[in-house]
Amino acid sequence: MRDRSGSYGEPGRARVDQQARLAGPAALAIAAGAATVIPGFLVGALALQIRADLDVSVAAVASGVTVFFAAGAVGAGPGGRLAERVGGLRAMRGCLVVTAACLVAAAALTQSLPVLLGLLAVAGLSNAITQPAINLFMADQVPIERQGLAFGIKQSAIPAAVLASGLALPLFALPLGWRPTFVGFALVSLAIAGVVGLSAQTYAPPPPRPPAPRPTRTLVVTAVGAALASAGPNSLGAYLVASAVDIGISEGAAGVLAAAGSAISLITRVWFGVRADRRRDYGFAAVIGLLVSGSLGFALLASDTAGLFVAGTIIAFSLGWGWPGLFNLAVVDHNRDAPGAATGVTQTGIYLGAAGGPAAYGLLSSELGYSAAWALSGGLCLVAALAFAYAQRLRG
């Protein structure tokens, strides 16, 4: 509020200061997070075009999603420790440059599937370092009482990437081709790297931390739950378009549907982050509720009816994939001494699910159809909820 002289009083100055300390880090987080994860979702959204160009199956192209996140699973733990050593911003900037180089190389050099998969693996390692680096940066620079909102915004980077890749199909890939689309996203990644570099002087370096502790039993159980929870939702990015086309929805409309679901997921992640700040609720209870509710969306996706499929898409994106911000906030809040290293461990679980989920989906859908694969995705959400409930009990 303003005092009678027209200037801000102490409460007003505090709110303005908190908003400034939130807006800058949040903008960098969502931009860097979306840019470095985009290769994994872009290859899924453009799978039909890449398939025609390389003369391979959709499942073969979509295996690039598995390769991307499998590489992330290998690199997330070491990547978290690396981010702790070199600093969040420095790690983010380097990874953005690597991501841009991978996208340009994929557009220029890919004449066979193995080349594309190799470049996606390198991009996956880059993203594996970026995610805990962003968590570390946010934990250091954002006031604790605003970190629910901050992590909700940060985790909106993934649905923002799915949104961008979904819109890329009708707006760029269909008229121009998938290769120019890759180059365009590479230029965006380089631009964000430049902004991150310029921002390095704005933020004070974080205080020194002790060496990262060994993963606890609770952290390991949490990582297992994260693997199960991320398996189904990541299949949305890899197979939603192809699945929608299979029941009669046009390719362009399917891309718009994926974009709409991603936008709703983005909004819900931010909203649940605000709710967590208001309630000072940084545990797993809300995560469990979202996963149980989201399983209904996957059940609707198993329908062959277009209307139910659309409803299932919205529910699966918003609830079944609305939990990651709350999840990372809970892990950071319980590991304030080493948030980068701790989220590196749990990010390993997320990447394992992100890699294994689409792979299992592809195998099951090829044998039994898309409906059975979506039903399995919903079941994994329920099992993940049980795992998080056990982790919550261990945490006390």
N, C-alpha and C positions, 0 to 999 in steps of 0.2 A: 504494500500500500504506500501511498504518498503521504508525507506529513504536510502541515499547513504551508510550509515554504515551497511546496511543489517538488521536493526531492524525495527520494525513497528513504523510508525509515529502515531500521535494522532488519525487521522481518522481510521487507521488500527486497533489500539488498541481498539477503540470504537466498531468497527464492531466485532472483536473477542470477546470482553466482552459481547456484545449483543447476539452473537451466543451461548456462553457458558451459559448465563442466560436463553436462550430459550430451548436449547437442553435437559438439565437435567429435568426441569419441564415438558416439553412436553412428554418426554419418560415415566416419572412416571405417567402422566395424562392418556395417551393412554393405558398403561398397567393396571393401577388400574381400569379405566373405563370399559375396555373390560372384565376384570376378574370378576367384580361384576355384570355386566349385562348379562354375558354368560348364566346363568341358564334359563333366560326367553326365549332366542332364541334357546338354546340347546333342550329344551323340544319340541319346534315346529319342528325343523329339524329332530329329532329322533321320531316323533309322531307315525310313522308306526310301529317301533320296540316296543315302549312302549305299544302301543295298543295291539299288539299280546301277549306281556308278561302279561299284566294285564287284558286282555280279556274285553276291553272297546272300545268305538268308537274313531275315530280320533278326532272328535269334542270334546269329553270329555277330551282327553289328551291335545289338544290344548287350552282348557280352562285354563290350567296351565299358559299360557302366560297372560291371563286376570287376573288371581289371582296375578301373580307376579307384574304386573304394577298397579293393584288396590291397593295392599299393598303399593306400592311406592307412589301413590297419597295420601294416608293417612299420610305417613311419610315424604314427601318431605318438607313441610312447617316447621314442628318442626325440621327436619333434617338439614335444612339450618341454623336455629337459633342455633342448637347444634354445628354445624361446626364453627360458629362464636365464640362460647364460648371456645371450646377445641382446635381449630386450625385445619387447613386443613389436614396436614400430619397425625396427631394423629387420626383423624376421618377416614381417608383413610385406615390406617393400621388395625384398629379394624374391619372395615367392610370387608376387605379382608379375615381376619381370620374367621369371621362369614360365609361368602360365602363358603369358603372351607369346613367348618363343615357341612353346609347344603347339599353340593354336596356329601360328603362322607355318610352322613346319608341317603340321597335319594337312593344311590346305595346299601347300606347295609340293610335298614329297609323297603323299599317300597314293600309291597305285595298287596296294594290296592290303588286306586286313591286318596282317602282322605288324606292318609299319604303324598303322593307326593305333593298334593296341599298345605298342611300345611307347608311343608318345603320350597316350592316355595314362600309362603307368607313371611316367615322369610327372605329369600334371597332378596325378593323385598324391604322390609324395609331397609335392609343393603344397597342396591343399592341407595335407596332414600336419604340416608345420604351421600353416596359417591359422587354423582353428584354435589351438591352445594359445598361440601368440595373441590372438584377439581377446581371448578370455583373460589372459594375464594383463593386457593393456586396459581392459575395462575394469578389472578388479582394482587396479592401481589408480585410475584416473577419475572414476565415477564415484560420487558419494554413496556410502553403503545403503542409505535409505532410498536411493533411486535406482538401485541395481536390478530390481525386478523389471522395471521398465527398460533399463539399458540392455539386459540380456534378452528380453522379449524382442527388442529392436534388432539386436545382433543376430538372433536366430531367424529373423525374418529374411536374412540374406539367402537362405536356401530356397524358400518359396519364391523369393524375388528372382532367383536364378531360373527356377522352373517357369515362372511367369515370363521371363525374358526369352527363354528357349521356346516356350509355346508360341509366343507372338512372333518369334523369328521365323517360324514355319510359313505362315501366310504372308507376312510382310516382306521377308527377304529371301528365304530359301526357295520358295516356289517360283518367284520371278527371276532370281539371280543364281540360284544354285547353292549347295551347302558349303563349297569352298570359299567364295566371297563372304559368306556369313561368318565363317570361322575367322577370317582376317579382320572383319569388322569388330568382333568381340576381342580380338587381340589388341587392337588399337585402344579400345575402352580400358582394357587391363593396364596398358602402359600409361594411359592418362591418370588412372587412379594411383599407380605407383609414383608418379610425379607429385601428386597431391600429398601422399603419405610422406614423401621425402621432404617436401616443404614444411610439413606440419611437425617435423621432428624437433624444431627449435621452440615450439609452442608449449610442449609438455615437459615438466620436470622429470628427471630420471627417477625411477622407483627406488625405494630404500633397498639396501642389500638384504638378501634372504639367506637363511641357512640351507645347507644341501637338502635336496628333495628327499623326503622319507620314503621308505619302502611301501608299496601298496598294501593297504590293510584288507582284511577279509571283507569288510563292508564295501570297500572300493571295488574289489573284484566281483562281488555279487552285483553291484551296481552296473559294472561293465557288461556282465552277462545279460542283465535286464535290458540294457541299452541295445545290445545286439539283437535281441528278440523284438524289441519295440520298433527298431528302425528297418527291419526286414520288409514288412508289408508296405509302409509308406514309401520307401524308395522304389518299390516296384511301380508306384504311380508315375514317377518321372520316366521310367524306362518303357512301360507297356501301356499306359493309359490311352495314348493316341491309337496304337495298333488295335487295342481291345475295342475301343469305340468304333473304329472303322469296321471291325469284324461284325458288329451288330447293326450296321447300316448307317452310322453317322458319317458324314463326309469328312475327308481329311482336314480341310480347313476349319470346319466347325469343331472337330476334335481338338485341334490346336488351341482354339479359343476357349474351349471347355477346360483344358489343362491350365490355361492362363488364368481363367476365372477362379478355379479351385485354389490355385497358388495365391492369388490376391486375397482370397478369404482367409487362407491359412496365415498369411502375413498379418492381417488385421487381428486375428484371434490370438496370435502369439504376443502381440503388443498389449492387447487388452488383458490377457491373463497375467502379464508382467506387472501392469498397473495394479491389478487386484492383489497380487502378492505383496507389493509395497504397502498398500493400504492395510492389509491384514498382518503384515510382518510374518507371512507364512512362506517359509523358504524350504519346506520339506517336500516329500514325494506324494502327499495325499492328492493334490490336484492332478499330478501326472497320472496317477492310477485311475482317477475318475475319467480323464480324457481318453485314456487307452480303452477302457471298458466301453465308453460311449462310441468311440471311433470304430470299434469292431462292427457296429451296426452298418456303418457306411460301406465297409468291405463286403458285408453280406448283401447289400443292395447292388453293389457292382457285379455280383455273381448272377444278377438277373439278365435275361436277354431282351428286356424291355427298355427302350431308349429313355423313357421318363424316369424309371427307377434307377437306371445307370447314372443319369445326370444328378439325381438326388444323392446317390451313393458317393459320387465324386465330391460333392460339396461337403458331405459329412466326413468322409475319409480325410480330405485335405484339412478341414477346419478343426476337427476333434482328434482324429487318429494321428494327425501330424501337427497338432498344436502344442505339444508338450516340450519340445527341445529347449526353449528358453528357460522354463521352470526347472527343467532337469539340470542344465548347466549351472543355474543359479544355486540349486541345492548342493551340487558338488563343490562349487567355489566357496559357499558359505561354510561348509564343513571342513574346508582345507585352505584356510586363509594364509597359512604359512607358505604354501606352494601351489597356488591355483593353476599355474600353467602345467606343471608336472601331473597334478591330480586329474585335470581334464584331459591331459594326454592319454592317461590310462583309460578313462571312460570313453574317450573318443575312439580308442581302439575297438571297443565294443560296438560303437555306432558304425564304424567303418566295416567291421565284420558283418554286421547285419545288412548294411547297405550293399556289400558285395555278394553275400550269400543269398539274400532275399531275392533280388532279381534273377540270380542264377537258378535258384530253386523254382522260381516262378516260370522261367523260360522252359525248364525241363518238364514241369508239371503241365503247363499250358500246351506244350507240343504233344503230350500224350493224352491228356484228359480235357483240354480246352481251357479257355480263359476263366470260365465260371468257377471251376474247381480251384484254380490258382488264387483267385480273389478270396474264396472261402478260407483257404489256408492262411492267407494274409491276416484275415480277421481273427483266426484262432491264435496266431502268434501274438497279436496285441493282447489277448486275454492272458496268455502265459507270461508275457512281459509284466503285466500288472501284478501278478502274483510274485514275480521276482523282486519288483520294487517294494512291495509290501514287506517282504522278508528283509530287504536291505534297510527299510525304515525301522523294523524291529531291532535289527542289529545295531543301528545307530542310536536307538533309545529315544 
